[in-house]
Amino acid sequence: MVQVLHYGAEDLARTRFATSPLGHLVHGLHNGPCSHRSQLRERWWRSVRRNIPARAELLLELINADPSWTPPFLLPAPAEALAVVEPAIEEELERLRDTSQERITADLERFDRDPRQVRVPRLVQDLREGGSRPLRLVVDSAQALFTACLAGDWPDLRRQLRDDLAFRTQTMMTAGPGGVFATLHPSVTWQDQALLFAPPTDPIRGDTRGRGFVLMPCAFGRDSVHPVLDRSQPILIYSARVQPPDTGSAVSDSLTALIGAGRARALRALATGGSTSDLALRLSVSAPTASAHAATLRRAGLISTRREGHFVRHELTLLGESLLAANPASRGFRGK
């Protein structure tokens, strides 16, 4: 059955785009409708789940209490009224820290109304009682989770999201806001002042009331769209476009000819630095294989390695940077 959502001229005028590091963190940690069965998300989760800080377990329990939903206050709406918003994680955490008690209480009421008897997380009662401590725990936990699990991959993911947004904004300029929706997913169309969502789109509860959608691409998403209306600013999460690989580059790539295909990919994957786990995720290889690549690059003087607690971090040396600068390759997240 097709679901119909009124989306008139006022909504179209307020349609805009945003990326969200905090949103990707929450969706990556939540095996829900947006990221379930996403191969990229599954590879990422296998790589980072051992890095979950103990102090963040209560927040992880809250995120995963309901397989179909996460509390909307965990995804603060972009504050800027711009056409495209790219907040840093620090900005999003600051807005999360400023969430009102009224908003938190309203969002958590769903745990009382849910007929499936979802187990109420321990953190819910603390948040309901108010005070600064529970919300500070949420913010500190989110920061710790981002640092431990997503920070190393965010530059690559952000490039993928920017590529997606460049395509969508170009479509908006040529076909208008209504035309953009047709590019998000085959199940979505806009006609006669309405958005039509065909199955298997998630059930729609509520309406936009002239506020429009913030369109958010999700690199962790599978082939789907995910409207979220029970919040101050409605958002429509959709799966970011995956650019096809450049199959012809390997033949003429002088860096590959110089140091080999595997080591060339590893060197490029470390252009922004990262741990051995980050390298394994970006290359879709095992940790021992990534470690072997890193050791070879280190012996060649192309990267340096330093220890950070229980982990090591690899960075390009000046020689490695010079080699990459002389042998550019098409950009994109290498973990796909």
Summary of the structure (lengths in Angstrom):
residues: 336
radius of gyration: 21.4
end to end distance: 33.5
largest distance: 63.6
contacts: 1020
relative contact order: 0.15
helix: 50%
strand: 14%
